[in-house]
Amino acid sequence: MLETTTIYVTRHGQTEWNIQKRFQGHNDSPLTERGIKQAAWLGESLQHQKIDLIYTSSSQRAIKTAEIVKGHRDIPIEISEAFKEINLGVWEGITQEEAKNNFTLQFYNFWNDPEAFQVENSETFQQVSDRAIKKLDEIIHNNKGKSILIITHTVVIKMVMAYFEQSVTKNIWHPPYIHPTCLSKIEINKENSSILQHGDMSHYKEELDES
């Protein structure tokens, strides 16, 4: 009988900088009231699902989301630098509009040619993929037959899902949009993986908004 390992991947809840359309990267801002609700909705939707372990990015917005999703369940939380958002260097804290006006080419590259993106002191998309996938492979190898929830960030989720879809970095901004706390689910049997959910929002109890 094949051992099935289940990986759930979600994004943190909405934050103050999401509302302001600021790039966060390795920087941080607190969850909004809506972000806290989003995490609670996800936790409620997963309360009857088997989850053996939670991994979270070391950013506070992800850790807080992990704690809310976990709720009163006895699930260990492991904090990992490997699941932090892309380091955006000089872009961190500036708005999308400021980036578009002051870094026109790199703003274009970020959204349209991510393989070519880099600004001062930033990571590349490939560097994010390398660190996140290395950690993911380690988690899968060490937790065969278990169910793992990973709480991370948009670019990391896009790179992880591209890995499972075997798609190229140039296409990572294709739908679905990664809303706060949207859920993706992957089942792994030996070398085979199946994507069962990708950006699922069915746990939302209020209307969607992009952030």
Secondary structure as GFF3:
##gff-version 3
##sequence-region A 1 211
A	DSSP	beta_strand	4	11	.	.	.	ID=ss1
A	DSSP	alpha_helix	16	19	.	.	.	ID=ss2
A	DSSP	alpha_helix	33	45	.	.	.	ID=ss3
A	DSSP	beta_strand	53	57	.	.	.	ID=ss4
A	DSSP	alpha_helix	60	70	.	.	.	ID=ss5
A	DSSP	beta_strand	77	80	.	.	.	ID=ss6
A	DSSP	three_ten_helix	81	83	.	.	.	ID=ss7
A	DSSP	three_ten_helix	89	91	.	.	.	ID=ss8
A	DSSP	alpha_helix	96	102	.	.	.	ID=ss9
A	DSSP	alpha_helix	104	112	.	.	.	ID=ss10
A	DSSP	three_ten_helix	114	116	.	.	.	ID=ss11
A	DSSP	alpha_helix	125	142	.	.	.	ID=ss12
A	DSSP	beta_strand	147	152	.	.	.	ID=ss13
A	DSSP	alpha_helix	154	165	.	.	.	ID=ss14
A	DSSP	three_ten_helix	169	171	.	.	.	ID=ss15
A	DSSP	beta_strand	183	189	.	.	.	ID=ss16
A	DSSP	beta_strand	192	200	.	.	.	ID=ss17
###
